Amino acid sequence: MISDITLGQLATLSFTDRPLVICDVDEVIVHFTRDFESYIAREDLWLDAASFALNGNIKCRRTNRPAEDAQVAELISRFFDERTRHMEPIDGAVDALLHIGEVADVVMLTNLPHTAGEHRRQNMADHGLPFPLVTNSGPKGPAIGDILRRAGRRDAVFIDDSPHFISSAYEHAPEVHLVHFLHDERFARHIAPLDYVSLRTGSWSEARPHILGLIGAAA
C-alpha cells in the first residue's frame, strides 16, 4: 500500500527521542485552494464549493457545466508542475511549525505527484522550513504507521485537512493524536465532525498551543 518511491524516502528519515509531529502541506502549511482557483481562472473555469471535492466542482464559467474528470486530473497535475515552487504559506503556519520543531521531530507528509517533490522541498526551504518531506500517493495511514515503526514509538501527532487521510491515520495508527485542520470554511462546512479527532480547527493560533500541549511542551 506504500509506493516504492515513498518507501525509499521513508528509509532516509532519522529520528531523535523527541516527540513526533507529522504534518500535511496543502491547505495546512500552504494555500492550495486559493492558488488553484487563480490558476484555473486563466482557463475560464471556477471552483464551486458545493462539496469537499474537486471532481464535479470545477466548472466552466460560460456553461456552468462540470469539467470532465480527465480534465480535472490534467489540471491538477499541471498545477503542481507549474505552481508548487511558488505556493504561499497560510497565516501562522511557518512560525508554529518552527516553534514545534524546537521540541519535536517534524516530518512533512504530502500527497502530490512525486515528480513535484523537489519543487515542494524547495518551496518549504524558501519559507524557512527545514524538515524532511516525504511524497506519498493514496491513503496516508500506511505511511504514518511506517514512520512510527521507524521512529520506534507508538504515539505522534498528525495534522491534515483531508477527512479521508485523517480516517486512514486512525485506521492504521489509532494511537496517533489527530488534528483536523480545515482552513477554508467553504469546504469545512461539508465535513461532519470526527469523534476521534483531538482538535478540529482552521487556525494555527489554535492548533499551535494544542499540539504543543499534546507533546508535553509549553505553548
N, C-alpha and C positions, 0 to 999 in steps of 0.2 A: 504493500500500500504506500510505500515511500519510494519515490523515484531514485534511480541510481545517482542522478545529479545532486539531489538533495542529500542522499546518504554520504556522498563524497564531501559535501560541505559540513555536514554534521560531524564527520570524523576529524575535522580540523579544529573543532571547538576545544577550549581548555577552560577549566573552572577552578575557583578558589573554594574555600569553605564558607564563603559568604552566602546570604540568601540569593535566590534566583528569581529574576523577573524576565518573562518572555513577552515581547510586545509586537503587535502588528504595526504596519506602516500606513497604508492607505486609509484615510479618514480617521486615523488615530494620531499619527505623527505629522503627516502632510495632508493637504487638501487634495482629494481625488475628485469628488463630485463637482466642486466649483470649477476646477480646471477642465474637467471633461466636458462640462456644459459649454464652456467657452470654445473648446476645441470643435465640438460637433456643430456649433452655431455657424461655423465657416462653411458648412455643407447644407445650410438651411434646415437643420434638424434641431429639435429641442427635447429636453428630458422632462417627462411627466412624472410627478411624484405620486402616482396613483397606487404604487405598491413598492415593497422593498425588493426591486429587481431592475435590471437594465433591459432584458428582453421584454418586448411588449410596451416599454415606456419611452423608447427613443422614437420620436415621431417627426414626420415631415411637416414643416410649417405651412406649406401650401395646402396639403390634403388632410393633414392630421392623422394620416394612416401610420401605423407602427412600421418601423423598418424590419426587414426580414432578419431572422436570427443570424444568418450567414453574414449579412452586412454589419450587424452589431458586433459579431466576433472579429470581423476585419477592422472595424473602427477601434475597438479596444486594443487589439494588437498594435495597430499603427500609432495609437495614442501613447502607449507605453514605450514604443520605439522612439518616438519623437519628443515626448514631453517629460519622461521620468527624470531626466537630468536636471530639470528646471522647476520641479514642484516645490510649493511654498509651505512652510510649517503652519500648523494650527496653533493658535494663541496658547502659550504656556507649555507646549509640548517639549520643546528643547530644554528649557530651564528645569522642568520637572524631571526629565529623564537624566539630565546631568546630575541633579541632586540625588536621585535614586541610585545612579551609578557610583556615587561615592561610598555607598554602603552595601551594594548588591552587585552580583554578576548580571548583566543585562544582555539578552540575545534578541535581535530583531528577526522575526519570522514572518515573511511576506510572500503572498501569492501573487506572482506576476510572471510573464514569460521569462524563463531562465536567461534568455538572450539579453534581457534588460537588467540583469542582476548587477553588472558593473556600473551601469548608469545610476542605479539606485544607491549603490555604495558610495559613488562619487557625490551624489546629491546629499546623502546623510553626512558625509565628511564636510561638505560645503556648509552645512548647518551646525557643524561643530560636534556631531555625534560620532564617537569613536568606536562604537560597539560592533561586535561581529554580526553579520547579516546573512541569513540563510533564505534562499529562494525555495519555494515549495509549490506543489501543484496538488489539487484535490484536498480532501479533509486535512485539518491540521493536527487532529488528535494523535495520530501515529507519530508524527514528528515530535510533538510535545512529549509523548511517552519516551521516545528515544533520547531526547535531551535530558530528561530526568534520570534515565538509566546511566547515561554517560557522566552526568554530574554526581551520581552516587547519592541521590536524595529522593525523597518521596513527595515533597511539597514544593510549591513555587507559586508565583502569581502570573496569570496570563491575561493580557489585555487585547481585546479585539472588538470590532464593530459588528461583525457578521454573526447573527444568531446561529448559523449553521456551524461555524468554526467554534463558537462557544460551546455548542452542544457536543461537537466532536471531541473537544478537550475534556468535557465532563465524562464522556463515554470511555475514553482511553486513559484518562488520568484524573479520576474523580477526587483525588486529594488536593488538586490544584485550586487555589483561590482564583475566582473568575471575576474580572472587571469588564462589564459590557459597556463599551464606550460608543455612544451614539451621538455624534456631533451635530448632525443635520436633522433637526426636528421634523422636517417634512417627511423624512423616511422613518424616523424613530417612532412616529405615531402608529405605524403599521405593525410594530413588533410588540407582542404581548410580553409582559414581564416573565422572566425565567426564575423560578423559585430557588434554583441552586446557584444563583449569581450572588457574589459578595457585595457588589455595588453596580448599579446602573446609573450612568452619568453622561453628560455631554460636555463636561468642563474639566480641564486639567487642574483648576484651582480646587476642585472637589476630589478628583482622582488622586492627586499627589499625596495629600496627607493620609488618605485611606490606604494607599499602597504602602506608604512608609509605616503605618500602624500595623499592617499585616505582616511585615517583615521585621517588626520589633524595633524600628528606628524612629527617632524623634522627627516630627514634621519640620 
